[in-house]
Amino acid sequence: MGIINLVLIVSGVGLMALGYQRARGPWARYQALREEDSNIERYEAWRGGTRTAAGSEGPTGSSIAMAILRRQAQVGAAIMGLGFLLVLAGFFVGS
């Protein structure tokens, strides 16, 4: 195993750790918001629907926050994927 292989593997593992750190927090908060939304929907269905004006439907603050958190988690997952590819490249380069 050459120095290039070792550098690729170490940098890949580092990127996977960084991606995990970046994705962990937003993903946990996204899951909590999603669970809260589903609880609200179940409650409103049980109650007989929403009691807001018909024209006031639109994106909620929760849905916007979920979109932002989902995007942050996707960026972290992409960084982890790049790290995984570097690790694979470290095993196959120079073999």
N, C-alpha and C positions, 0 to 999 in steps of 0.2 A: 504494500500500500504506500503510495507516494504522498508527497506533501500536498499536492493538489487535491487528492482524494480526501485527505484529512481536513483540509480547509473547507471543502465543500460540505462534508458531513457535519463539522462543528458549526459552520454558519447556518446550515439547514436546521440543526437542532435548536440553535439560538432563535431563528425565525419562528419555528414552531412554538417555542416557549413564549415569545413576544406576541404572536397571534393569539395564543390561548389567553394570555393576560388581557389583551384588548377585547376579546370576544366574550369573556366570562361575565363581566359585570353587566353590559348591555343586554345579553341574552337572558340573564336571570331577571332583570327588571322587565324585559319584554314579556316573559312568561307570566310574571305577577300581574302585569296590566291586562294581558289576555284573559287570565283567570278572572280578574275583576270584571271585565266586560261581559264575560259569559255569565257570571253571577247576576249582573244587572239585567241582562237579557232574560234570564230565567225568572227573575223577580217580576219584570214587566209583563212577561207572558202570563205569569200566575195572577197578577193584578188585573189583567185584562187589557194590556197595551199601554202605550205612553199617554200621558195627559198633557203633552205639549201641543202647541199649535201645529197644524199640518204643514205649514210652509217653513217651519224652522228646522227641518231636517238638513243635515250637512255634516261636514267633518267635525268631529269633536276634538277637544284637546288631547284626549286619550289616544284617539286613532292617529293623530299627527305624531305624538310622542312614540307610539308603537312603530310607526314607519321609520322614524329617526333611529330608534334603538335597533330595529331589524337591520337597517343599513350599516350601523356600526358593527354589529355582530357579523355581517357578511364580509366586511372589510377584514376583520380579525380572522375569519375563516379562510379568506383568500391568502392572507399572510401565512397562515399555517400550511395551506396547500403549496405555496411557493417553497416553504421550508422543506416540506416532504419531497418535493421534486428535486431540491438541492441534495438532500440525503441520498435519493436514488441515483442522481448523477454522480455523487461521490463514490458509489459502489461500482458504477459501470464505466466511468472515465478511466482510461488507462488499463482496463482489464484485458 
